[in-house]
């Protein structure tokens, strides 16, 4: 499955546009990561725990979007976009794009 943030894939022709596909992941943050992030806020530095969680959630959202595109018969997704939102102590990662068939 090819993914592109643009509306086309270099040197490929879109022969069918199937439609929008989405992947969503809601991830809760735990106390230890929150505590570690709070300490880093005071002293500075990156929060590896949060970064790891965001990376894992982003990959899961993309994988879910790809699986939905595959189920619809697509072999590529164009116009891919990823958004992150926080809802209280939860984070929502949302991947979206347009499922297409390329040749």
N, C-alpha and C positions, 0 to 999 in steps of 0.2 A: 504494500500500500504506500503510495507516494503522497506526501503532504507538502503543501506550499502555503505560505502566508500571502502570496500574490494570487491573482485571479487566473493564472495560467501556470503551466509547467513547461520549462524551457525545452524546446525541440519536441514537444508532444502536442497532439491535437485532441481537444475535447470533442468527443463524438456524441456524448449524451450528458445532459445535466439532470441529475436525479432529484436533488433538493437538499434542504438544510439538514444537518446532523449535529447532534449535541452530545456532550459527555459532562457529567457533573459529579463532583466529589465534595462531600461535607466532612470536614476533619475537625475533631475536637483536640484542643491542646491540653496537655496534662500539667499537673502542679509542678513537677520537677523542672520541666522545660520553662514554665512561666517564671519560676524562682530564678533559674539560671539566666534568663533573659533580663529579669529585673536587676540582677547583680551587674550584668554587662551594661545596662542603661546607666548605672551609677559610675562605673569605672571605664566604660568605653569598650569597644570591640564588637565583633560579630557574634551572633547567636547561632552556632552550628546546629543546635537542636531544631530551631525553627526553620533554618535553611533546608535541613534534611527533610523535614515534614512537608515543606512547600514543594520541594523537588519530587518527592514521592507522590504527593497529591496531584501535581501537574501531570506526571507520567500516567497516573491512573485515569485522569480525565481524558487525556489524549487517547489512551488505549480503549476506553469506553466509546469515544466518538468513532474511532477506527472500526471497532467491532460493529457498531450500528451501520456504518457506511458499507461494510462488507455484506451484512445481512440484506442490504438493499441492492446489492449487485455492483457496487462501485469498486474501482481499483485505484482511486485517488480522491483526495479531499483538497480543495483549493479555498483560498480566502480564510485560512485558519486563523483564529483569534483565541487568545486565552486571557481570561479575566480572573482576578482574585478579589474577594470581598470578605470582610469580617462581619460576623453576626454574633455579638456578645463574645463568648470564649470559643466560638467556632469559626472556621474559615471555609469559604465556599470557593472552589476552583471550578471554573466553567470554561469548557473548550467548545468552540463552534466552527463550522465551516460548511462548504457546499460539496456534497458527494457528487462525483462525476465519473464517467468512463472515459479513459484516454487510450489512444493507440499510437 
